[in-house]
Amino acid sequence: MSPAAPPVAADFTALIGEYQPLLLRVARVYCTDADDRQDLYQEIVLQLWRAWPQYRPGAAKVSTWLYRVALNVAVSDLRRRSRRPPPGPLPPDAPFAAPAPDGPDADDLALLYRAIEQLSSVEKAFVLLYLEDRSYEEMADILGITQNNVRVKMHRVQDKLRTLFSRL
Amino acid sequence: MDLDELRRQWRHQAPESTPPLTPEAMQAILSQPDSSPLGLIRRNARFEAAIALLCLPIAAAVILLAPDAYPRIMAGWLVLICLGALYYLYQKFRVLDQLQPTAGGLRQQLEQQIGSLRRLVQLYYRATMLSLFGSFGIGLVMQGLKFARTEHGPKLALMLGVLVVAYLLIGWFTYGLLHRFTHWYLQRLYGRHIDRLDGYLRDLRTAD
C-alpha cells in the first residue's frame, strides 16, 4: 500500500478495534517473536482491509470472516517468520518462548502457549478455534471442511495437546 | 490438565497491552509500504514492465529511422522480446493476484495458493527457457548477418551451417545447465513453501 492510502472507513476501524484482542491472540498463537507478531498482526489487518469491500454481513458472521482472513494469512503467508529455529522437544528448564501471560492462571497459560508452539500451523488453527469456543459449524466454515472432519481432527489435536501438556 | 479448564483460562486471559486503535493508528498500518514477499515480487515485476515499455518506443524508433537493415532487424527482435516479456508479466500479475489471502475457507485458500504458486513456478521456468532461446537467437542472427556482409555463395552457406551446428551444441549444453539451475533455484525460492502448504493441506485432509 502506498503512503497515500485512502482514508480508512470509520466502521472498519471500529470493527478492528472491537476485535483487536482476537487478532492479537491469532498472531500470538502463530508467532512467539514480538516483531514477527507485530508483522503478522499488521498483515492480517491489511488483508482484512483489502477484503472489507467484499464483506457482506448477511453472508457470514463477522467473527467467521475475521478468523478466515486471519488464519489464511497466518497459515499461508509467504513471509519467513521463523527468525528463531523451529521448536523441537523442549527441555524442562527451557525459558518460555511465548511472553509470560499475567494473572492467576499465568503458569497454565504459559505452558499452554509452549504446548501450542509444538503443533503444526493447521493444528494451531484447530486449537485456537477450540480455545476460542467456536462451534463445530463455525469451525467447518472457517476451515473449509465438513463438521464431521472437524470433529475427527479436533479429537486428534486435543489428544496431541494433552500429551504435549503432560510432558511440560 | 483438563482442556475445558484451559479453555476457560484462555477466555479470561488478560489481553495483550496495546495502544488503542485510533483512525490515525489504523491509517499508519495501512500506509506502510508492502514489505511482504508478494509485495516485493509485484514491485520487481512493475519495474521489469516499465523497462519493457520504455524499450518498445525506442526499438520502434530504430525500426522506423535507422537507414541500415542490421539495426532494424535487431530492434525488431527487441520488440518481440519486450512483447513476450510484457505477456509474461501480465500472466505473473494475474497469478500474484490469486496468491493474495482471501476470505474463503482455509482449505480452499491452501488449494488456491498451491495451484497459483505452481503456475508461477511454471511461468518462471518457461520464461527463463524462452529467454535462452531469445538470447541465442539474437546471437545467431547477429553472427549470421556479419558473415553475410563479407562472404557469399557456398562459403557463406558452409559458414552458416557451422554456425548453426555450433549454436545447437552450445545451446543444448546451456539448456541443460540452465534447466538444472532454474530447477534448483525455483525449488529453493518456492519449492519449500509449496511443500509446506501441501503438508498443511494433507493435514487438513487427514480427517477425510
Interface residues (C-beta under 8 A of the other chain):
Chain A: M1 S2 P3 A4 A5 P7 V8 A10 F12 T13 I16 G17 Q20 P21 L24 R28 Q42 E43 V45 L46 Q47 W49 R50 A51 Q54 Y55 W65 R68 V69 L71 N72 V73 V75 S76 D77 L78 R79 P101 D102 G103 D105 D108 L109 L111 L112 S120 S121 V122 E123 A125 Y130 L131 E132 D133 D141 I142 L143 G144 I145 N148 N149 V150 V152 K153 R156 Q158 L161 R162 F165 S166
Chain B: M1 L3 E5 L6 R7 Q9 W10 R11 H12 Q13 A14 P15 E16 T18 P20 L21 T22 P23 M26 Q27 I29 L30 S31 Q32 P33 D34 S36 P37 L38 L99 Q100 P101 T102 A103 G104 G105 L106 R107 Q108 Q109 L110 Q113 H193 L197 G199 Y200 D203 L204 R205 T206 A207 D208
